[in-house]
Amino acid sequence: MSSPLHTLTITELKKDDLTSFKDLILLFVQVFEREDFSIPDSAHLEKLLKKDDFVVFCAQVDGKVVGGLTVYIQEQYYSTKPLAYIYDLAVEAQLQRQGIGKKLILAVNEYCQKHGFEEAYVPAEKEDHHAIDFYRSTKPTYEMDVIHFSYTLDQHKT
């Protein structure tokens, strides 16, 4: 039996690839086991796709989204070169550990090199040993032990 990955493609979504973007968001919801999630309306997602400081890469097999990642581009004041902040990365559970995630990281790194970025970086929660092991396997330049603090600003949440 042949591997389902023989038709794998990694592409940067275009500004009008709303369907693939929605499919990727729903994959994120599934893989990250997010409950009570409501996908934002199409107008918001279209606006996000059209931003110059937001990039999406999708992994597809036979036209079906099976993985992907999102990147926020950050200008900085320490350098004239931007940074790429990989916000989410996920691959369908049954296709994990088959190289798709590594190919997504490679695609981002190539994109950043082509566009003159200083670096790309990605956070991983300390408890998420699977993610930490994965990112270490992609041979990062360095690793930092950082604690992120978050401030919930929506007072209507319970």
N, C-alpha and C positions, 0 to 999 in steps of 0.2 A: 504494500500500500504506500502510495507516495505521500510525502509530507504536505499538509495544507498550506505550508508557507512558500511553496514554489511560485505562487502568484502574488506574494507580498509586495506591496508598493508603499513607500513612505513619501508623502507629498506635503508641501506647505499649502494650506488652504488659501484659496483666493478670497477676495473680499465679498464674493457673492455665493460662497459655498455654505449657505445657511443649513441645508439639510444635513450635510456631513458634520457640521459643527454641533447641531442638536443631537445627532447620533452619538457623538463623542461625549457630550455632557451627560447624556443618559447612561453611557458606559461608565463614566466617572461615578455617577450616583450608585450604580450597581456594584462596582468594584470597591468603592469606599464605604458601602453599606450605609448610605445617608438616608435616614428616614424623614418623612414629612418634608420632602423637597418638592418645590414647585418651580418648574423651569420658567425663567423670565420670558416675557413676550418676544415675538420675532423682531419687532422694531428695536428693542434693546440689544438683542444679539447681533443684528445686522450692523448697528452702530458700533458695537465692539469690534466686529470683524473688519470694519473699515478704518479703524484707528491705526496710525502708523507705529504706535508703541505697543502693539499687541500682535503676536504671531501664534498660529496654531499649526501643528504638524499632526497628520493622521497616518496611521498604519491601516491599510485596507487589504483584504483578501477577497478577490473576485468582486470588488466594489463595495464590500461590507466593511464598515469601520470596526476594527478589532483592537485598536489601541490608539494612543495619541498623547500629546502633551500641549500645554499652553505656556507661552512665554510673555512676560511683561518686560519691555525695554525701558531701562532707567538711564536717564542722563545723569551725569555726576559732576561735582565741582572739584574733585581731586584730579580729574583727567578729562580730556576732550573726547575720550573713547567711551561709548556706552557700555552698560552691563546688561546681561540677559538673566532675568530671574525666572527660572523654571518653576511655575506655580503648581501645576498638576501633571502627573504622568501616570497612565494606567494602561494595562493590557488585559484583555478578557482572561478570566481565571484559567480556562482550559488551554490557553495558548501561552501562558507565562512560562518562563525559563526555556524559551526557544529562540532567544536572541532579538525579539522584537523591540523590547525596551532599550537594549544597547544600540540598535539601529536608529531609534528615535533620538537618543543622546548624541550619536554620531551626526545625525542630520542637523541638530541644533548647533553643535560645535562647528560644523562646516559652514552653516549659515553665518554664524558669528565671525568666523575667520574671514569669510568673503566680504562681510560688511564692516570690518574694522573694529570689532568689539574688543574690550580689554579682557573680559572673562564672562563665563556663564556660571551660574551657581544655583544650587537647589537645596532647600532645607529638608530634613527628615526628622520626624519625631523620635525621641530617644527610645520609646517603647516599640517602635515599628522596626523590629530587627530584620524583617524581610526586606524592607526598603533600604535600610542601612547596608545590608549585605549586597543588595543589588547595586547601589551607587558605588560602593567600594570596588565591585567587580568591573566597573566602567573605567577604572584607573584614573581617578581625578588627580589633579596636580597637588592638591592638599585638602586636608579635612580640618574643620574647626569644631570645637565643642562649644556650642552657643545655646543660650536659652532665649527664646522669644517670649515677649510679654504681649498680651492682647487686651484691648479695651473694647468691650461690647458697648456700642453707642445707641443701639435701638432699645429704647426704654419700654417698648411694648412687648418684648419677649418675657415669657414667664419662666 
